[in-house]
Amino acid sequence: MILEEVTPHGDNKQFKLMKTSIIVQNLRCGGCANTITKALASLATIQDVSIDVSNAMVSFQYQDFNDALEVKSILEGLGYPSVTAKNNLKSKATSFISCATGRIGKIK
């Protein structure tokens, strides 16, 4: 993970935000990005999620290092393990399903 300190803004000035990017495996398209964005949007302590499909990078701001680890775990559960993790057949199959779900979600 690449870590960077971010100056707080808006109503969250009491929290120091950090920014990080995680390079993941199996991220191929907008469907994948849509699934990841929706999953991370449910986390109150995660902000400013952006997905760079061409570089397979998920970037976001977080309040506590444990929040960043939770994101890494969620990504792995969706089939998008970090480049430092093993990319087994289960991860590849799970990412295929996550991608399809994300594509369907974009159509609605």
C-alpha positions in Angstrom: 0.0 0.0 0.0 1.1 3.5 -0.8 0.4 5.8 2.2 0.0 9.6 2.1 -1.3 12.1 4.7 -4.3 14.2 3.6 -5.4 17.5 5.0 -8.9 17.2 6.6 -11.7 19.0 4.8 -15.4 19.6 5.3 -17.1 18.4 8.5 -14.4 15.8 9.2 -11.7 18.3 10.4 -11.4 16.5 13.7 -10.1 13.5 12.0 -6.7 13.3 10.2 -7.2 11.5 7.0 -4.7 9.4 5.2 -4.7 8.4 1.6 -3.6 5.1 0.1 -3.7 3.1 -3.1 -3.8 -0.6 -3.4 -2.8 -2.3 -6.6 -5.0 -5.3 -7.1 -5.2 -8.3 -9.3 -8.2 -9.3 -11.6 -9.4 -5.7 -12.0 -10.3 -5.5 -15.7 -13.3 -3.2 -16.4 -15.9 -0.8 -15.3 -18.0 -3.7 -13.9 -15.2 -4.6 -11.5 -14.8 -0.9 -10.6 -18.6 -0.5 -10.0 -18.6 -3.5 -7.6 -15.6 -2.2 -5.7 -17.0 1.3 -5.4 -20.4 0.1 -4.1 -18.7 -2.2 -1.5 -16.5 0.5 -0.2 -19.2 3.1 -0.2 -20.8 1.2 2.7 -17.9 1.9 5.0 -18.4 5.2 6.9 -14.7 5.7 7.6 -13.7 5.4 3.9 -13.9 8.4 1.6 -13.0 9.6 -1.9 -12.8 6.1 -3.5 -11.4 6.1 -7.0 -10.6 3.2 -9.3 -8.0 3.3 -12.0 -8.8 0.3 -14.1 -5.9 0.6 -16.5 -3.4 0.5 -13.6 -5.6 -1.9 -11.4 -5.4 0.6 -8.6 -7.9 1.3 -5.9 -7.3 4.6 -4.0 -9.2 6.0 -1.0 -8.9 8.1 2.1 -9.3 6.5 5.6 -9.1 7.6 9.2 -7.3 4.6 10.9 -4.9 2.1 9.5 -7.3 -0.7 10.5 -9.8 0.8 8.1 -7.3 0.4 5.3 -6.7 -3.2 6.2 -10.5 -3.7 6.2 -10.6 -2.4 2.6 -7.8 -4.8 1.6 -9.8 -7.6 3.1 -13.0 -6.6 1.4 -11.2 -6.4 -1.9 -9.8 -9.9 -1.4 -13.3 -11.2 -0.6 -14.6 -9.7 -3.8 -11.9 -11.5 -5.8 -9.4 -8.6 -6.1 -6.4 -9.5 -3.9 -3.5 -7.1 -3.7 -0.5 -7.8 -5.9 1.3 -9.1 -2.8 -1.3 -11.8 -2.2 -1.8 -15.1 -3.9 -4.2 -15.0 -6.8 -5.7 -18.5 -6.8 -8.5 -20.0 -8.9 -11.1 -19.0 -6.2 -10.1 -15.3 -6.4 -10.3 -15.4 -10.2 -13.7 -17.0 -10.1 -15.0 -14.6 -7.4 -13.8 -11.6 -9.4 -15.6 -12.9 -12.5 -18.9 -13.0 -10.5 -18.1 -9.6 -8.9 -17.5 -8.1 -12.4 -20.7 -9.5 -13.8 -22.6 -8.1 -10.8 -21.0 -4.7 -11.3 -22.0 -4.7 -15.0 -25.6 -5.6 -14.2 -25.6 -2.8 -11.6 -24.5 -0.3 -14.2 -27.3 -1.2 -16.5 -30.1 -0.5 -14.0 
